Amino acid sequence: FRSGVNAAFAVSERKLDAHDISDFQHAAVAVPYFDALFCDGGMATMLKNKPLEFGTIYNTTIISSPAEIREYLVQL
């Protein structure tokens, strides 16, 4: 998981900041085991879209906007 995120980050235009490393570690723990992950927009985009598509692979809902998070929680 982490190597995939690191590789995707390396080929993207996005700049890495100090908090991204911690975000990667949290996502690596959460995505394979949890039904949903709430994160910032950049991380959600990277995890959901090609080449990673971790939301699909692990059947995890990955959400970043407050409105979508609320809707997800209401649906529970």
All heavy atoms as a GROMACS GRO file, in nm:
protein
  590
    1PHE      N    1   0.082  -0.119   0.000
    1PHE     CA    2   0.000   0.000   0.000
    1PHE      C    3   0.086   0.126   0.000
    1PHE      O    4   0.072   0.210  -0.085
    1PHE     CB    5  -0.092  -0.002   0.123
    1PHE     CG    6  -0.192   0.109   0.126
    1PHE    CD1    7  -0.321   0.087   0.082
    1PHE    CD2    8  -0.159   0.234   0.172
    1PHE    CE1    9  -0.414   0.189   0.085
    1PHE    CE2   10  -0.250   0.336   0.175
    1PHE     CZ   11  -0.379   0.313   0.131
    2ARG      N   12   0.175   0.136   0.099
    2ARG     CA   13   0.259   0.257   0.107
    2ARG      C   14   0.348   0.273  -0.014
    2ARG      O   15   0.368   0.385  -0.061
    2ARG     CB   16   0.342   0.256   0.234
    2ARG     CG   17   0.260   0.299   0.354
    2ARG     CD   18   0.346   0.319   0.474
    2ARG     NE   19   0.354   0.191   0.542
    2ARG     CZ   20   0.434   0.166   0.642
    2ARG    NH1   21   0.518   0.258   0.684
    2ARG    NH2   22   0.434   0.050   0.700
    3SER      N   23   0.402   0.165  -0.066
    3SER     CA   24   0.488   0.178  -0.184
    3SER      C   25   0.407   0.225  -0.304
    3SER      O   26   0.457   0.302  -0.386
    3SER     CB   27   0.559   0.045  -0.214
    3SER     OG   28   0.465  -0.056  -0.240
    4GLY      N   29   0.282   0.181  -0.315
    4GLY     CA   30   0.195   0.227  -0.423
    4GLY      C   31   0.167   0.376  -0.413
    4GLY      O   32   0.172   0.448  -0.512
    5VAL      N   33   0.137   0.422  -0.292
    5VAL     CA   34   0.112   0.564  -0.271
    5VAL      C   35   0.238   0.645  -0.300
    5VAL      O   36   0.233   0.749  -0.367
    5VAL     CB   37   0.062   0.592  -0.128
    5VAL    CG1   38   0.054   0.741  -0.100
    5VAL    CG2   39  -0.074   0.527  -0.106
    6ASN      N   40   0.351   0.598  -0.253
    6ASN     CA   41   0.477   0.669  -0.279
    6ASN      C   42   0.506   0.677  -0.429
    6ASN      O   43   0.550   0.780  -0.478
    6ASN     CB   44   0.593   0.602  -0.206
    6ASN     CG   45   0.586   0.623  -0.057
    6ASN    OD1   46   0.526   0.718  -0.010
    6ASN    ND2   47   0.647   0.533   0.018
    7ALA      N   48   0.484   0.568  -0.501
    7ALA     CA   49   0.508   0.568  -0.646
    7ALA      C   50   0.412   0.663  -0.717
    7ALA      O   51   0.452   0.738  -0.806
    7ALA     CB   52   0.495   0.426  -0.700
    8ALA      N   53   0.285   0.660  -0.678
    8ALA     CA   54   0.187   0.750  -0.740
    8ALA      C   55   0.223   0.895  -0.712
    8ALA      O   56   0.208   0.982  -0.799
    8ALA     CB   57   0.047   0.718  -0.688
    9PHE      N   58   0.269   0.921  -0.592
    9PHE     CA   59   0.309   1.057  -0.556
    9PHE      C   60   0.430   1.101  -0.638
    9PHE      O   61   0.439   1.215  -0.682
    9PHE     CB   62   0.341   1.065  -0.407
    9PHE     CG   63   0.309   1.197  -0.349
    9PHE    CD1   64   0.197   1.213  -0.269
    9PHE    CD2   65   0.389   1.307  -0.374
    9PHE    CE1   66   0.166   1.336  -0.215
    9PHE    CE2   67   0.358   1.431  -0.320
    9PHE     CZ   68   0.247   1.445  -0.241
   10ALA      N   69   0.523   1.010  -0.660
   10ALA     CA   70   0.646   1.043  -0.733
   10ALA      C   71   0.617   1.085  -0.877
   10ALA      O   72   0.689   1.169  -0.931
   10ALA     CB   73   0.741   0.924  -0.731
   11VAL      N   74   0.516   1.029  -0.938
   11VAL     CA   75   0.485   1.063  -1.077
   11VAL      C   76   0.379   1.172  -1.089
   11VAL      O   77   0.346   1.212  -1.200
   11VAL     CB   78   0.443   0.938  -1.159
   11VAL    CG1   79   0.556   0.836  -1.161
   11VAL    CG2   80   0.316   0.878  -1.105
   12SER      N   81   0.327   1.220  -0.977
   12SER     CA   82   0.224   1.324  -0.982
   12SER      C   83   0.290   1.462  -0.980
   12SER      O   84   0.408   1.477  -0.954
   12SER     CB   85   0.128   1.310  -0.865
   12SER     OG   86   0.186   1.360  -0.747
   13GLU      N   87   0.207   1.561  -1.004
   13GLU     CA   88   0.252   1.700  -1.001
   13GLU      C   89   0.244   1.758  -0.860
   13GLU      O   90   0.292   1.869  -0.835
   13GLU     CB   91   0.163   1.785  -1.094
   13GLU     CG   92   0.167   1.741  -1.239
   13GLU     CD   93   0.297   1.778  -1.306
   13GLU    OE1   94   0.350   1.887  -1.278
   13GLU    OE2   95   0.346   1.698  -1.387
   14ARG      N   96   0.185   1.685  -0.769
   14ARG     CA   97   0.161   1.734  -0.633
   14ARG      C   98   0.292   1.742  -0.554
   14ARG      O   99   0.376   1.654  -0.563
   14ARG     CB  100   0.063   1.640  -0.564
   14ARG     CG  101   0.016   1.688  -0.430
   14ARG     CD  102  -0.091   1.596  -0.376
   14ARG     NE  103  -0.110   1.624  -0.235
   14ARG     CZ  104  -0.180   1.552  -0.153
   14ARG    NH1  105  -0.241   1.445  -0.198
   14ARG    NH2  106  -0.192   1.584  -0.028
   15LYS      N  107   0.305   1.849  -0.476
   15LYS     CA  108   0.423   1.864  -0.391
   15LYS      C  109   0.400   1.792  -0.259
   15LYS      O  110   0.293   1.800  -0.200
   15LYS     CB  111   0.452   2.011  -0.365
   15LYS     CG  112   0.498   2.083  -0.488
   15LYS     CD  113   0.546   2.221  -0.453
   15LYS     CE  114   0.600   2.285  -0.580
   15LYS     NZ  115   0.684   2.398  -0.551
   16LEU      N  116   0.501   1.725  -0.212
   16LEU     CA  117   0.496   1.652  -0.086
   16LEU      C  118   0.526   1.748   0.028
   16LEU      O  119   0.620   1.826   0.020
   16LEU     CB  120   0.601   1.540  -0.090
   16LEU     CG  121   0.608   1.447   0.030
   16LEU    CD1  122   0.484   1.361   0.036
   16LEU    CD2  123   0.731   1.359   0.019
   17ASP      N  124   0.445   1.743   0.134
   17ASP     CA  125   0.479   1.820   0.253
   17ASP      C  126   0.493   1.725   0.371
   17ASP      O  127   0.465   1.606   0.361
   17ASP     CB  128   0.381   1.934   0.279
   17ASP     CG  129   0.246   1.890   0.331
   17ASP    OD1  130   0.235   1.783   0.394
   17ASP    OD2  131   0.149   1.965   0.312
   18ALA      N  132   0.537   1.777   0.483
   18ALA     CA  133   0.568   1.694   0.600
   18ALA      C  134   0.448   1.615   0.649
   18ALA      O  135   0.463   1.503   0.697
   18ALA     CB  136   0.624   1.782   0.711
   19HIS      N  137   0.329   1.668   0.636
   19HIS     CA  138   0.210   1.600   0.685
   19HIS      C  139   0.167   1.484   0.596
   19HIS      O  140   0.095   1.394   0.641
   19HIS     CB  141   0.094   1.699   0.700
   19HIS     CG  142   0.125   1.810   0.796
   19HIS    ND1  143   0.131   1.790   0.932
   19HIS    CD2  144   0.153   1.939   0.775
   19HIS    CE1  145   0.161   1.903   0.990
   19HIS    NE2  146   0.175   1.997   0.898
   20ASP      N  147   0.209   1.485   0.471
   20ASP     CA  148   0.169   1.378   0.379
   20ASP      C  149   0.219   1.241   0.424
   20ASP      O  150   0.148   1.142   0.409
   20ASP     CB  151   0.217   1.408   0.236
   20ASP     CG  152   0.140   1.520   0.171
   20ASP    OD1  153   0.019   1.533   0.202
   20ASP    OD2  154   0.198   1.594   0.090
   21ILE      N  155   0.337   1.234   0.479
   21ILE     CA  156   0.392   1.105   0.524
   21ILE      C  157   0.302   1.045   0.632
   21ILE      O  158   0.268   0.927   0.627
   21ILE     CB  159   0.536   1.122   0.577
   21ILE    CG1  160   0.628   1.180   0.470
   21ILE    CG2  161   0.590   0.990   0.630
   21ILE    CD1  162   0.638   1.098   0.343
   22SER      N  163   0.262   1.127   0.727
   22SER     CA  164   0.170   1.081   0.832
   22SER      C  165   0.036   1.040   0.773
   22SER      O  166  -0.022   0.939   0.812
   22SER     CB  167   0.151   1.192   0.936
   22SER     OG  168   0.060   1.152   1.033
   23ASP      N  169  -0.014   1.116   0.676
   23ASP     CA  170  -0.141   1.082   0.611
   23ASP      C  171  -0.132   0.947   0.540
   23ASP      O  172  -0.226   0.868   0.543
   23ASP     CB  173  -0.180   1.190   0.510
   23ASP     CG  174  -0.222   1.321   0.576
   23ASP    OD1  175  -0.247   1.320   0.699
   23ASP    OD2  176  -0.228   1.422   0.505
   24PHE      N  177  -0.020   0.921   0.474
   24PHE     CA  178   0.000   0.792   0.406
   24PHE      C  179  -0.008   0.678   0.506
   24PHE      O  180  -0.069   0.574   0.481
   24PHE     CB  181   0.135   0.784   0.336
   24PHE     CG  182   0.155   0.880   0.222
   24PHE    CD1  183   0.282   0.915   0.182
   24PHE    CD2  184   0.047   0.935   0.154
   24PHE    CE1  185   0.303   1.001   0.077
   24PHE    CE2  186   0.066   1.022   0.049
   24PHE     CZ  187   0.194   1.055   0.011
   25GLN      N  188   0.056   0.696   0.621
   25GLN     CA  189   0.058   0.590   0.723
   25GLN      C  190  -0.082   0.565   0.778
   25GLN      O  191  -0.122   0.450   0.796
   25GLN     CB  192   0.155   0.625   0.835
   25GLN     CG  193   0.299   0.620   0.790
   25GLN     CD  194   0.396   0.672   0.894
   25GLN    OE1  195   0.359   0.750   0.981
   25GLN    NE2  196   0.521   0.629   0.885
   26HIS      N  197  -0.157   0.669   0.803
   26HIS     CA  198  -0.294   0.653   0.852
   26HIS      C  199  -0.381   0.583   0.747
   26HIS      O  200  -0.459   0.494   0.780
   26HIS     CB  201  -0.355   0.788   0.890
   26HIS     CG  202  -0.297   0.846   1.013
   26HIS    ND1  203  -0.223   0.961   1.012
   26HIS    CD2  204  -0.300   0.804   1.142
   26HIS    CE1  205  -0.183   0.988   1.136
   26HIS    NE2  206  -0.228   0.894   1.216
   27ALA      N  207  -0.368   0.623   0.623
   27ALA     CA  208  -0.447   0.561   0.517
   27ALA      C  209  -0.409   0.414   0.500
   27ALA      O  210  -0.496   0.329   0.478
   27ALA     CB  211  -0.428   0.636   0.385
   28ALA      N  212  -0.281   0.382   0.512
   28ALA     CA  213  -0.236   0.244   0.496
   28ALA      C  214  -0.299   0.153   0.602
   28ALA      O  215  -0.330   0.037   0.575
   28ALA     CB  216  -0.084   0.236   0.504
   29VAL      N  217  -0.319   0.207   0.721
   29VAL     CA  218  -0.382   0.129   0.828
   29VAL      C  219  -0.533   0.121   0.806
   29VAL      O  220  -0.594   0.016   0.826
   29VAL     CB  221  -0.351   0.191   0.966
   29VAL    CG1  222  -0.433   0.126   1.075
   29VAL    CG2  223  -0.203   0.179   0.996
   30ALA      N  224  -0.594   0.228   0.764
   30ALA     CA  225  -0.740   0.236   0.758
   30ALA      C  226  -0.802   0.169   0.635
   30ALA      O  227  -0.896   0.092   0.648
   30ALA     CB  228  -0.784   0.381   0.763
   31VAL      N  229  -0.753   0.199   0.518
   31VAL     CA  230  -0.821   0.158   0.396
   31VAL      C  231  -0.843   0.006   0.386
   31VAL      O  232  -0.954  -0.038   0.356
   31VAL     CB  233  -0.750   0.213   0.270
   31VAL    CG1  234  -0.807   0.154   0.143
   31VAL    CG2  235  -0.763   0.365   0.266
   32PRO      N  236  -0.745  -0.078   0.412
   32PRO     CA  237  -0.770  -0.222   0.398
   32PRO      C  238  -0.867  -0.280   0.501
   32PRO      O  239  -0.923  -0.386   0.478
   32PRO     CB  240  -0.631  -0.284   0.416
   32PRO     CG  241  -0.535  -0.175   0.388
   32PRO     CD  242  -0.603  -0.050   0.435
   33TYR      N  243  -0.889  -0.211   0.612
   33TYR     CA  244  -0.966  -0.270   0.721
   33TYR      C  245  -1.097  -0.200   0.754
   33TYR      O  246  -1.182  -0.258   0.819
   33TYR     CB  247  -0.879  -0.274   0.848
   33TYR     CG  248  -0.754  -0.353   0.826
   33TYR    CD1  249  -0.632  -0.287   0.809
   33TYR    CD2  250  -0.755  -0.492   0.818
   33TYR    CE1  251  -0.515  -0.359   0.786
   33TYR    CE2  252  -0.640  -0.564   0.795
   33TYR     CZ  253  -0.520  -0.496   0.780
   33TYR     OH  254  -0.405  -0.567   0.756
   34PHE      N  255  -1.113  -0.074   0.714
   34PHE     CA  256  -1.232   0.003   0.750
   34PHE      C  257  -1.326   0.017   0.633
   34PHE      O  258  -1.286   0.009   0.516
   34PHE     CB  259  -1.193   0.142   0.801
   34PHE     CG  260  -1.114   0.142   0.929
   34PHE    CD1  261  -1.036   0.250   0.963
   34PHE    CD2  262  -1.117   0.035   1.016
   34PHE    CE1  263  -0.964   0.252   1.082
   34PHE    CE2  264  -1.045   0.035   1.135
   34PHE     CZ  265  -0.969   0.145   1.168
   35ASP      N  266  -1.453   0.042   0.662
   35ASP     CA  267  -1.553   0.062   0.558
   35ASP      C  268  -1.540   0.199   0.493
   35ASP      O  269  -1.578   0.216   0.377
   35ASP     CB  270  -1.694   0.048   0.616
   35ASP     CG  271  -1.723  -0.093   0.663
   35ASP    OD1  272  -1.666  -0.189   0.605
   35ASP    OD2  273  -1.802  -0.109   0.757
   36ALA      N  274  -1.487   0.297   0.566
   36ALA     CA  275  -1.477   0.433   0.513
   36ALA      C  276  -1.353   0.503   0.568
   36ALA      O  277  -1.308   0.474   0.678
   36ALA     CB  278  -1.601   0.513   0.550
   37LEU      N  279  -1.301   0.592   0.486
   37LEU     CA  280  -1.189   0.678   0.525
   37LEU      C  281  -1.228   0.821   0.491
   37LEU      O  282  -1.268   0.849   0.378
   37LEU     CB  283  -1.062   0.640   0.450
   37LEU     CG  284  -0.942   0.733   0.470
   37LEU    CD1  285  -0.886   0.718   0.612
   37LEU    CD2  286  -0.833   0.706   0.368
   38PHE      N  287  -1.217   0.911   0.588
   38PHE     CA  288  -1.242   1.053   0.566
   38PHE      C  289  -1.106   1.122   0.567
   38PHE      O  290  -1.032   1.111   0.665
   38PHE     CB  291  -1.331   1.111   0.675
   38PHE     CG  292  -1.461   1.038   0.695
   38PHE    CD1  293  -1.518   1.033   0.820
   38PHE    CD2  294  -1.527   0.975   0.591
   38PHE    CE1  295  -1.638   0.968   0.842
   38PHE    CE2  296  -1.646   0.909   0.610
   38PHE     CZ  297  -1.702   0.905   0.736
   39CYS      N  298  -1.073   1.191   0.459
   39CYS     CA  299  -0.942   1.254   0.447
   39CYS      C  300  -0.954   1.382   0.364
   39CYS      O  301  -1.062   1.415   0.316
   39CYS     CB  302  -0.841   1.157   0.387
   39CYS     SG  303  -0.887   1.090   0.226
   40ASP      N  304  -0.841   1.450   0.343
   40ASP     CA  305  -0.845   1.571   0.263
   40ASP      C  306  -0.864   1.537   0.115
   40ASP      O  307  -0.848   1.422   0.073
   40ASP     CB  308  -0.722   1.658   0.286
   40ASP     CG  309  -0.592   1.598   0.237
   40ASP    OD1  310  -0.591   1.538   0.127
   40ASP    OD2  311  -0.491   1.612   0.306
   41GLY      N  312  -0.897   1.639   0.038
   41GLY     CA  313  -0.930   1.618  -0.103
   41GLY      C  314  -0.818   1.560  -0.186
   41GLY      O  315  -0.841   1.472  -0.269
   42GLY      N  316  -0.696   1.607  -0.165
   42GLY     CA  317  -0.583   1.556  -0.242
   42GLY      C  318  -0.556   1.409  -0.216
   42GLY      O  319  -0.532   1.331  -0.309
   43MET      N  320  -0.562   1.370  -0.090
   43MET     CA  321  -0.540   1.230  -0.055
   43MET      C  322  -0.654   1.143  -0.110
   43MET      O  323  -0.630   1.035  -0.164
   43MET     CB  324  -0.528   1.214   0.096
   43MET     CG  325  -0.505   1.072   0.142
   43MET     SD  326  -0.347   1.000   0.089
   43MET     CE  327  -0.234   1.096   0.186
   44ALA      N  328  -0.777   1.190  -0.097
   44ALA     CA  329  -0.891   1.114  -0.148
   44ALA      C  330  -0.879   1.092  -0.299
   44ALA      O  331  -0.901   0.981  -0.348
   44ALA     CB  332  -1.022   1.186  -0.116
   45THR      N  333  -0.843   1.196  -0.369
   45THR     CA  334  -0.828   1.185  -0.515
   45THR      C  335  -0.721   1.083  -0.550
   45THR      O  336  -0.741   0.997  -0.637
   45THR     CB  337  -0.792   1.322  -0.575
   45THR    OG1  338  -0.899   1.413  -0.547
   45THR    CG2  339  -0.769   1.313  -0.724
   46MET      N  340  -0.608   1.088  -0.482
   46MET     CA  341  -0.499   0.996  -0.511
   46MET      C  342  -0.538   0.851  -0.480
   46MET      O  343  -0.511   0.760  -0.559
   46MET     CB  344  -0.373   1.032  -0.432
   46MET     CG  345  -0.255   0.943  -0.463
   46MET     SD  346  -0.107   0.987  -0.372
   46MET     CE  347  -0.070   1.144  -0.443
   47LEU      N  348  -0.604   0.830  -0.367
   47LEU     CA  349  -0.640   0.693  -0.327
   47LEU      C  350  -0.751   0.634  -0.411
   47LEU      O  351  -0.754   0.512  -0.434
   47LEU     CB  352  -0.681   0.691  -0.180
   47LEU     CG  353  -0.572   0.728  -0.079
   47LEU    CD1  354  -0.632   0.732   0.062
   47LEU    CD2  355  -0.456   0.630  -0.085
   48LYS      N  356  -0.844   0.717  -0.461
   48LYS     CA  357  -0.959   0.666  -0.536
   48LYS      C  358  -0.933   0.647  -0.685
   48LYS      O  359  -0.995   0.561  -0.747
   48LYS     CB  360  -1.078   0.761  -0.520
   48LYS     CG  361  -1.134   0.763  -0.380
   48LYS     CD  362  -1.267   0.834  -0.368
   48LYS     CE  363  -1.281   0.964  -0.435
   48LYS     NZ  364  -1.407   1.033  -0.404
   49ASN      N  365  -0.844   0.728  -0.741
   49ASN     CA  366  -0.826   0.728  -0.887
   49ASN      C  367  -0.706   0.645  -0.931
   49ASN      O  368  -0.627   0.601  -0.849
   49ASN     CB  369  -0.813   0.872  -0.936
   49ASN     CG  370  -0.939   0.952  -0.910
   49ASN    OD1  371  -1.049   0.901  -0.921
   49ASN    ND2  372  -0.922   1.076  -0.872
   50LYS      N  373  -0.696   0.625  -1.062
   50LYS     CA  374  -0.583   0.552  -1.118
   50LYS      C  375  -0.455   0.627  -1.088
   50LYS      O  376  -0.456   0.748  -1.083
   50LYS     CB  377  -0.600   0.536  -1.270
   50LYS     CG  378  -0.711   0.442  -1.305
   50LYS     CD  379  -0.718   0.418  -1.453
   50LYS     CE  380  -0.830   0.320  -1.478
   50LYS     NZ  381  -0.828   0.260  -1.606
   51PRO      N  382  -0.348   0.561  -1.064
   51PRO     CA  383  -0.327   0.417  -1.078
   51PRO      C  384  -0.360   0.336  -0.953
   51PRO      O  385  -0.362   0.214  -0.958
   51PRO     CB  386  -0.177   0.406  -1.107
   51PRO     CG  387  -0.117   0.519  -1.031
   51PRO     CD  388  -0.220   0.630  -1.039
   52LEU      N  389  -0.390   0.400  -0.839
   52LEU     CA  390  -0.407   0.325  -0.714
   52LEU      C  391  -0.543   0.257  -0.703
   52LEU      O  392  -0.550   0.137  -0.679
   52LEU     CB  393  -0.383   0.416  -0.594
   52LEU     CG  394  -0.244   0.478  -0.585
   52LEU    CD1  395  -0.234   0.569  -0.465
   52LEU    CD2  396  -0.137   0.371  -0.581
   53GLU      N  397  -0.650   0.334  -0.714
   53GLU     CA  398  -0.787   0.283  -0.701
   53GLU      C  399  -0.807   0.196  -0.577
   53GLU      O  400  -0.873   0.094  -0.580
   53GLU     CB  401  -0.828   0.208  -0.828
   53GLU     CG  402  -0.830   0.296  -0.950
   53GLU     CD  403  -0.872   0.224  -1.076
   53GLU    OE1  404  -0.830   0.110  -1.098
   53GLU    OE2  405  -0.951   0.285  -1.151
   54PHE      N  406  -0.750   0.239  -0.463
   54PHE     CA  407  -0.759   0.160  -0.340
   54PHE      C  408  -0.901   0.151  -0.286
   54PHE      O  409  -0.936   0.053  -0.221
   54PHE     CB  410  -0.666   0.216  -0.233
   54PHE     CG  411  -0.521   0.185  -0.256
   54PHE    CD1  412  -0.423   0.276  -0.223
   54PHE    CD2  413  -0.482   0.064  -0.312
   54PHE    CE1  414  -0.289   0.248  -0.243
   54PHE    CE2  415  -0.348   0.035  -0.333
   54PHE     CZ  416  -0.251   0.127  -0.298
   55GLY      N  417  -0.983   0.251  -0.310
   55GLY     CA  418  -1.123   0.243  -0.267
   55GLY      C  419  -1.192   0.124  -0.330
   55GLY      O  420  -1.267   0.051  -0.264
   56THR      N  421  -1.167   0.102  -0.457
   56THR     CA  422  -1.227  -0.010  -0.529
   56THR      C  423  -1.163  -0.142  -0.487
   56THR      O  424  -1.233  -0.239  -0.459
   56THR     CB  425  -1.210   0.009  -0.682
   56THR    OG1  426  -1.271   0.133  -0.719
   56THR    CG2  427  -1.271  -0.106  -0.758
   57ILE      N  428  -1.033  -0.146  -0.480
   57ILE     CA  429  -0.961  -0.269  -0.446
   57ILE      C  430  -1.002  -0.321  -0.308
   57ILE      O  431  -1.026  -0.440  -0.291
   57ILE     CB  432  -0.809  -0.247  -0.452
   57ILE    CG1  433  -0.765  -0.224  -0.597
   57ILE    CG2  434  -0.733  -0.365  -0.390
   57ILE    CD1  435  -0.623  -0.174  -0.612
   58TYR      N  436  -1.010  -0.230  -0.212
   58TYR     CA  437  -1.040  -0.271  -0.074
   58TYR      C  438  -1.186  -0.252  -0.035
   58TYR      O  439  -1.224  -0.275   0.080
   58TYR     CB  440  -0.952  -0.193   0.025
   58TYR     CG  441  -0.806  -0.229   0.014
   58TYR    CD1  442  -0.715  -0.145  -0.049
   58TYR    CD2  443  -0.759  -0.350   0.065
   58TYR    CE1  444  -0.581  -0.179  -0.059
   58TYR    CE2  445  -0.626  -0.385   0.055
   58TYR     CZ  446  -0.538  -0.298  -0.007
   58TYR     OH  447  -0.405  -0.332  -0.017
   59ASN      N  448  -1.270  -0.210  -0.131
   59ASN     CA  449  -1.412  -0.187  -0.106
   59ASN      C  450  -1.431  -0.089   0.011
   59ASN      O  451  -1.509  -0.115   0.103
   59ASN     CB  452  -1.486  -0.319  -0.080
   59ASN     CG  453  -1.636  -0.302  -0.090
   59ASN    OD1  454  -1.684  -0.217  -0.163
   59ASN    ND2  455  -1.709  -0.382  -0.014
   60THR      N  456  -1.356   0.019   0.008
   60THR     CA  457  -1.360   0.122   0.112
   60THR      C  458  -1.411   0.252   0.050
   60THR      O  459  -1.365   0.294  -0.056
   60THR     CB  460  -1.220   0.146   0.170
   60THR    OG1  461  -1.172   0.023   0.223
   60THR    CG2  462  -1.221   0.252   0.278
   61THR      N  463  -1.505   0.315   0.118
   61THR     CA  464  -1.555   0.445   0.075
   61THR      C  465  -1.455   0.551   0.121
   61THR      O  466  -1.424   0.559   0.239
   61THR     CB  467  -1.693   0.472   0.136
   61THR    OG1  468  -1.782   0.367   0.096
   61THR    CG2  469  -1.748   0.606   0.092
   62ILE      N  470  -1.403   0.628   0.026
   62ILE     CA  471  -1.305   0.732   0.057
   62ILE      C  472  -1.370   0.866   0.025
   62ILE      O  473  -1.408   0.892  -0.088
   62ILE     CB  474  -1.176   0.712  -0.024
   62ILE    CG1  475  -1.115   0.575   0.010
   62ILE    CG2  476  -1.077   0.824   0.005
   62ILE    CD1  477  -0.998   0.534  -0.078
   63ILE      N  478  -1.384   0.949   0.130
   63ILE     CA  479  -1.460   1.073   0.118
   63ILE      C  480  -1.378   1.189   0.174
   63ILE      O  481  -1.308   1.174   0.274
   63ILE     CB  482  -1.591   1.064   0.198
   63ILE    CG1  483  -1.672   0.941   0.155
   63ILE    CG2  484  -1.674   1.190   0.182
   63ILE    CD1  485  -1.792   0.915   0.244
   64SER      N  486  -1.393   1.306   0.109
   64SER     CA  487  -1.320   1.423   0.158
   64SER      C  488  -1.408   1.542   0.190
   64SER      O  489  -1.373   1.622   0.275
   64SER     CB  490  -1.212   1.464   0.058
   64SER     OG  491  -1.272   1.501  -0.064
   65SER      N  492  -1.521   1.557   0.126
   65SER     CA  493  -1.601   1.677   0.150
   65SER      C  494  -1.693   1.658   0.270
   65SER      O  495  -1.749   1.550   0.291
   65SER     CB  496  -1.683   1.714   0.027
   65SER     OG  497  -1.800   1.636   0.019
   66PRO      N  498  -1.708   1.762   0.351
   66PRO     CA  499  -1.796   1.752   0.468
   66PRO      C  500  -1.939   1.709   0.434
   66PRO      O  501  -1.999   1.631   0.507
   66PRO     CB  502  -1.793   1.893   0.528
   66PRO     CG  503  -1.660   1.947   0.485
   66PRO     CD  504  -1.638   1.890   0.347
   67ALA      N  505  -1.992   1.759   0.323
   67ALA     CA  506  -2.129   1.722   0.284
   67ALA      C  507  -2.138   1.572   0.253
   67ALA      O  508  -2.236   1.506   0.292
   67ALA     CB  509  -2.173   1.803   0.163
   68GLU      N  510  -2.039   1.518   0.183
   68GLU     CA  511  -2.039   1.374   0.152
   68GLU      C  512  -2.018   1.290   0.278
   68GLU      O  513  -2.077   1.183   0.292
   68GLU     CB  514  -1.930   1.342   0.050
   68GLU     CG  515  -1.961   1.394  -0.088
   68GLU     CD  516  -1.847   1.366  -0.186
   68GLU    OE1  517  -1.734   1.333  -0.142
   68GLU    OE2  518  -1.871   1.379  -0.306
   69ILE      N  519  -1.936   1.339   0.371
   69ILE     CA  520  -1.916   1.268   0.498
   69ILE      C  521  -2.048   1.263   0.575
   69ILE      O  522  -2.088   1.159   0.625
   69ILE     CB  523  -1.806   1.336   0.582
   69ILE    CG1  524  -1.670   1.318   0.514
   69ILE    CG2  525  -1.804   1.279   0.723
   69ILE    CD1  526  -1.559   1.404   0.573
   70ARG      N  527  -2.115   1.377   0.582
   70ARG     CA  528  -2.244   1.382   0.652
   70ARG      C  529  -2.343   1.285   0.588
   70ARG      O  530  -2.411   1.210   0.658
   70ARG     CB  531  -2.300   1.523   0.652
   70ARG     CG  532  -2.432   1.534   0.725
   70ARG     CD  533  -2.492   1.674   0.714
   70ARG     NE  534  -2.612   1.686   0.791
   70ARG     CZ  535  -2.730   1.635   0.757
   70ARG    NH1  536  -2.743   1.566   0.645
   70ARG    NH2  537  -2.836   1.650   0.834
   71GLU      N  538  -2.352   1.288   0.457
   71GLU     CA  539  -2.445   1.200   0.386
   71GLU      C  540  -2.413   1.053   0.413
   71GLU      O  541  -2.503   0.973   0.435
   71GLU     CB  542  -2.442   1.228   0.236
   71GLU     CG  543  -2.538   1.146   0.156
   71GLU     CD  544  -2.684   1.169   0.190
   71GLU    OE1  545  -2.717   1.282   0.232
   71GLU    OE2  546  -2.764   1.076   0.173
   72TYR      N  547  -2.286   1.019   0.412
   72TYR     CA  548  -2.245   0.881   0.440
   72TYR      C  549  -2.290   0.840   0.581
   72TYR      O  550  -2.344   0.731   0.601
   72TYR     CB  551  -2.093   0.867   0.428
   72TYR     CG  552  -2.042   0.729   0.461
   72TYR    CD1  553  -2.042   0.629   0.364
   72TYR    CD2  554  -1.998   0.698   0.588
   72TYR    CE1  555  -1.997   0.501   0.395
   72TYR    CE2  556  -1.954   0.572   0.621
   72TYR     CZ  557  -1.953   0.473   0.523
   72TYR     OH  558  -1.909   0.346   0.554
   73LEU      N  559  -2.267   0.927   0.679
   73LEU     CA  560  -2.303   0.896   0.816
   73LEU      C  561  -2.454   0.888   0.836
   73LEU      O  562  -2.503   0.801   0.909
   73LEU     CB  563  -2.241   0.999   0.912
   73LEU     CG  564  -2.088   0.997   0.919
   73LEU    CD1  565  -2.038   1.115   1.002
   73LEU    CD2  566  -2.036   0.865   0.972
   74VAL      N  567  -2.529   0.973   0.769
   74VAL     CA  568  -2.674   0.969   0.778
   74VAL      C  569  -2.727   0.837   0.720
   74VAL      O  570  -2.821   0.778   0.774
   74VAL     CB  571  -2.737   1.091   0.706
   74VAL    CG1  572  -2.887   1.074   0.687
   74VAL    CG2  573  -2.708   1.218   0.785
   75GLN      N  574  -2.664   0.790   0.615
   75GLN     CA  575  -2.706   0.664   0.549
   75GLN      C  576  -2.686   0.544   0.639
   75GLN      O  577  -2.752   0.442   0.622
   75GLN     CB  578  -2.629   0.644   0.418
   75GLN     CG  579  -2.653   0.747   0.313
   75GLN     CD  580  -2.782   0.724   0.238
   75GLN    OE1  581  -2.829   0.612   0.226
   75GLN    NE2  582  -2.841   0.831   0.190
   76LEU      N  583  -2.594   0.554   0.736
   76LEU     CA  584  -2.571   0.443   0.828
   76LEU      C  585  -2.694   0.423   0.912
   76LEU      O  586  -2.734   0.330   0.961
   76LEU     CB  587  -2.449   0.467   0.916
   76LEU     CG  588  -2.315   0.474   0.846
   76LEU    CD1  589  -2.206   0.507   0.947
   76LEU    CD2  590  -2.281   0.343   0.778
   0.00000   0.00000   0.00000
